[in-house]
């Protein structure tokens, strides 16, 4: 049986419990990613009072968090390792690092411990998240790739809600709150690490690397009959020579995906870390009120991804729906440019519109496109490289957000976000690949004009 025949068995497979189990375990990386970001948001109020943080120190910890520079470093490291040694290899170590970093934060007695712990957690997140997306895309049936990839978004939204509810529950205990939320994240990380021991390696990577045992194991877990590979696929191991610089053969893909990552990621990352801070700043009189506002954002995003994207992503024109979602996000931020965010209905319009808009299509589709525009040989490297620049941009931005709010006010944030989402409308609609229902290889062929670099 040829390599293409083996890939087709995965592309045309019906969804099974194995698909769901693999996807949930992979998507836990997103739970831990967003959970760590929002755990920082929950903790900000207590860090300021306990460790006497200035706006500059708060900006630094936000910039070097999983939301920004630390994840940038992790993603740059993970890409080459995942392509050279396999997706599952990353899973052997990254959550152990996350566990250690979260424990340091839970036990922190000074600002340096907070910063060091958050950097370790952030690097671990950068290692895990792009790798998880590559793995899911490489085993997902082609008619359900959008559906399965959306689980990563779903878990990215669930993680923060759990952290915010913990924040509400522990509010009477003051500074103990930040220790509790990071302690819970440490526990989730180590449990996930244990459960991932039985996860498959990517069958597409196994074929490229000539690891026939990987393919056989994946077929076995899928409930398919294992098959003897042809000499062509077995010989792939000697032909497969990983080279990081090969990602630049796909300049068209990088030129498309990096900007839309940044234009979505900066507003979303700002909300993820600073939204409770914004709410408190505009007069939400209790921490619980600020957390409830944040939960509302994530709940509306869940509604969007479950009710719209998971149902329709593999059926509708992805470019049109992406533009519609970006327009909803742009409108939700345009209103606070002209009316004060302190007006309750303005704040709710911003939060609900942005939540639903990016959940219904914008964020899940960005992830799907990022896995589709590069071949298996360098998918992890290219995706990690592209995704990391979003976190880098967010790191630079986070350094100035507290000062920007103090000097200009929320309308400055709203103006930047509105501009970014307008750019997303243009780029996503005009240049996004029309990929629904196609195999990864078909998307590549069509996007690059029939000539894969």
N, C-alpha and C positions, 0 to 999 in steps of 0.2 A: 504494500500500500504506500502511495506517495505521501510526501509531507503535506501537500495540499488536501489530500483526502482525509488525513488526520485532523487538520485544522477545520475542515468542513464538518466533521463530526461534532466539534464543539460549537461551531457557528450555527448549526442547524438543530442542535439538541433542544429538547423540550425542557422547560424549567423544572428542576427537581429540588428536593429538600437539601441536597448537597450544595446547589447554587446558593441557596439562602444561608446555609451555615457558613460557607466560605465568605460570603459577602458581609455577613454580620461581623465575623471575626476581623475581617480586613477593615471594615468601617469603624471599628472601635478606635482606630487611630484618629479619626475625625472627632469622636466623642472626647478623646483626651486632648486633642488640639484645642478645640473651641472651649472645652471645659477649663483648660489651664488659662486661656485668655480671660474668660469671664470670672474665674476664681480670682484673678488679679484685679478685675473690676470690683468684685465684691469686697476684696481686701483693701482697696485703695484708701477708703475712709479710715480704716484702722491703722494702716501703715503711716498715714499722715500724722495721726495723733500719737501713735506709739513710738515711732522713730523720728518724729519731727521733720518730715520731708518738706522741702521747698518745692516750688513748681519745677525747678531745674532737675532736682533729684527724682521727682515723679516722672518727668519726661524721659530721663535716662533709663529708669527701670522699665518704662513702657517701650522704649526704643530697643532694649536688649531682651525683650520678652519673647515668648513663642509667637507673638503677633508680628515680630519684626526681625531684627538683625540675627538673633540666635537661630531662628528657623531658616533664615537665608543660608547660614553656614551649614546647617544640617542637610539641607536639600542639595547643596553643591557637593557635599561628601557622598550622600546616598546615591545620587545618579550613577556615577561610575561604578560603585560597588555593586549596585543592583544589576547593572548590565553585564558586569564582568563575572560575578559569582552567583547571580540569581536573586530573584525578588525575596525569596524566603530567608536568604542569608541575613538580610537586614533585620528581619524579625527575630533573629536569634539574640540580638544584643540591644536594639534600640529602646525597648520598653524597660530593660534593666536600668539603663541610664535615666530614663524618665522617672522611674521609681526612686532612684537615689536623689535626683534633683528635687522631687516633690517632698521627700522626707526632710531634706535640708531646709526647705521653705517652711514646712510645718514646725520645725524646731528652731527657726531663726530667732536670734536675740539681738541682731543688729542689721543695719542696712546692707552691709557687705554680704552677709549670709543670704539675705533675700535676693540680691543681685546675682550671686554665684549660682544659687539654686535655680533661679528663673532662666539663666543662660543654659544650664544643663538640660532643663526641661525643654527649652526652645530648640536646642540642637536635636534632641530626641524626636521632637515633633517634625522637624525638617527632614529627618531620616525616614520617618514612617509614612507620612501622608502621601507624597508623590508615588512612593513605592506601592502603597495600597491601591491607588487609582490604576496604576499600570497593571497590577495583578488582576483586578476585577475586569478591566477592559479586555484582557487577553484570554480569559476563559468564558466571558459572557456570550450567549447566543446573539447573533447580529440583529435579530428582531427584538431583543430585550436588553440591549446594552444600556440605553438611556434609563430604563426602569431600574436595573441593578445598580448602576452608578449612582442613582438618586438616593440609594440607601446611605451613601457617604454624606450627602447633604442632610438627610434626616437625622443621622447621629450627630452631625455637627451642630444641629439645633437642639437636640435633646440634652447633650452634655451641659450647655449653659443653663438650661432650665433647672437641671438637677443642682447645679452649683448655686443658683439664685435661691432656690427653695431652701437649701442648706443655710444660706446667708440669712434668710428670714427666720429660720428655726433657731439659729444661734445668736441672733441679734441681741437678746438680753444678756449674753455672756461677753459682749464687747470684743476685745482683741482675740479671744479664743476662736472667733469665727474664722479668721484666716488660717489658723492652725487646723481647724476641722476640715475646711474645704480641700486643702492640699493633702491632708492625711487621707481623705477619701479617694482623691485622685491617685495617690500612691498605691492604695489597695486595689483599685480598679486596674491600674497598669500591671501589677504583678499577676493578678488573676487572668487578665487577657494574655499576658506572655505565656502562662502555663497552657491555656486553652489553644493557643496558636501552634503548639508543638505538632498537632495533627493536621495542620493546614497544608494544602497542596502547593507545590511549586507551579509557576506558570507553564502550561503546556507549550505555548508559543516560544517562550524562552528555551524550554527544554529541546524543542526541535532545532532552533537556531544553534544552540550550543552542542548539539549532538548527544544530549543526555536522555537516552531512550528510556531509562528507568523512570525519569520524571514524567514522561508522557504516559507510560503504562500505569503509573500510580494515579495520575489524574483521571484516566479513563476508568480505572477500577472504582474510584470514589464516585464517579459520575454514574456508575451502574452500566457502563458500556464494556463490551468485550475487548480486552487488550489485544493488540496486534503486533506482529513482528514488523519492524520498520524496514524500509528499503535501504539499499546500500547508499542511495543518494542522501537520505536523511541522516544515516549513521555517519556518513563522511562529512557532515556539516561541521563536526567538532574540529577537524583539522583546518577547515576553511574559515572558521569564525575567529577573527582577530579584532578584538574590541579596540576602538580608537576614539577617544573622547571628542576630538576635533571634528569627527564626522557629523556632529550635530549641526555644524555650520554649512553643510551641504543642503540643509533644509531651511535656508534663510527665509523663504516665503512663509513657512509655518511659524518660525520664531517671530517674524515681523508682524504676524497677525495675533498670535496668542499672548505675547508679553504685554502689549498695550491694553488689551481687554482685561487681562489679569489685574493690572495696576489700576485701571479706571474703575473696576468694581471693588478691588481689594482695599483701596485707601478709605473710601467711605464706610465699607463694612467693618474693617478693622478698627476704625475710629469709634463706631457704635459699639463694637464688641468690647472694647476696653474702657471707653470713656462715657458711655451712655448713663450709667448711674451717677457719675460725676456731673454730667450736664443737668440731669433732673434735680439733683440736690442744689446745684448752682442757681436754678431758676425758681426755687422756692418749694420743691416737694419737701414737706417739713420733716418727714421721717425717712430713714434708710429703707424701710419696708416699702414705702410708696415708690421710691426710686427703683427698687428691685422689681416691683410689680410692673412698672413701665417697661423695664428691660424684658421681662418675661413675655409681655404682650408682643414685642418685636419678634421674638423667636416663635411664638405660637402662630402668628400670622404667616411667618415663613414656612412653618410645617404645613399649614393649611394649603399654601401655594404649591409646595412640592408634592404633597400627597394627592390633592384634588386635581391638579393640572399636569404637572410635569410627569409624574409617574404613570398617569393614565394616557398621555398624548405624545410624549416625547419621541416615541418610535413610529408615530403615525403622521403628525403634522409637519409642515414646512418649518424647520428649525430656525431659519434666518428671520422669517417674518415674526415668529413668536418671540425670538430673542429681542427684536426691535421693540415689540409691544411691551415686554417686561422692562426694558431699559427706559422706555418712555414713562411708564408708571413711576419708576424710581426717580426720574428727573423731575417730574411734576411734584412728587412728595417733598423734594428738597427746594424746589423753586419758590414755594409759598413762604417758607421761613426767611427767605431773602428780604421779603417785603413786609412781613408781619412778624411780630415778636414770637419767639419760640415759647415764651412764658405764657402765652394764651393757650389754654388747655386744648382746644380743638385743633390749633396749629400743630402742637406737639404730637397729638394723636394721629393727625393726617400724615405727618412726617414718618412716624414710627410704623403705622399700619401700612401705608403705601409702600414704604421701602421694604418692609418685611415681606409683604405679599408679592411685590414685584420681583425681588431677587430670588424668592423661593420658587415662584411659579415657573421660572425659566432661566433667568440671567445667570445665577451661580451654578446650578447643575449643568447647564449647557456649556458653560465655559470649561468645566471639568471634562465633560465628554469630548469636546473638541481638542483639548490639550492631550488626550490619550490617542487621538485618531490621526494626528498630523505627522507622526514620526514612526519609523519602522521599529520592530521589536528589538533589533540589535542595539539601538541607542534610545529607545523610548524612555527609559528611566532617567537617563542623563539629560535628554532634551526637556523632559517634563520638569525635572528637578531644577534645571537651569532657568526655565521660563517662570515657574512658580516662585522661585527664590527671589526674583527681581521684584515681584509684588511685595514680598515681605521686607525687602531692602527699602523700597520706596516708602512703605509704611513706617519703617524705623526712622527714616529721616523726617517724615511728617509728624510722627509722635513726639519727637523732640520739641516741636514748636506748638503743639496743640494747646497745652495749658496756658502758655503765654498768649497765644492768639485769642483764646476765649477771654482772657483777662483784659486784653487791650482793645480788641475790636468787637468781640461778642460772637454768638452762635451764627450770625448771618455770614460770617467769613467761611465757616465750615460748610454751610448750605450752598454758597456760591461755588466753591470748589467742587462739591459733589454733583451739583447740577451740571456743571460744565463737563465733568467726567462722564456722566451718563448720556449726555447728548453725543459725545464722541463714541460711546459704546453703541448707540443706535446706528450711527453711520458705518462704523467698521464691521460690526456684527452682521448687519443686513447685507452690505455690499460684498464682503470678502469671506464670510464664514462658509465652510464646506457644507454642501447639501449631503448629509451623511446618513440620514435615517434609513434603516433597513439594509445597509451595506456592511460587508465585512471590513475589517481594519485595512486589509490590503486593497480593497476596492476604493475605499475613501482616499487612500494615498495616491493611487493611480489617477483618480479623477481630479484631485486637488492640484496635483503637479502636472496636469496636462498630459497624462499617459506616459510620462517619462519620470520614473522615480529616480532621484539622484543616486 
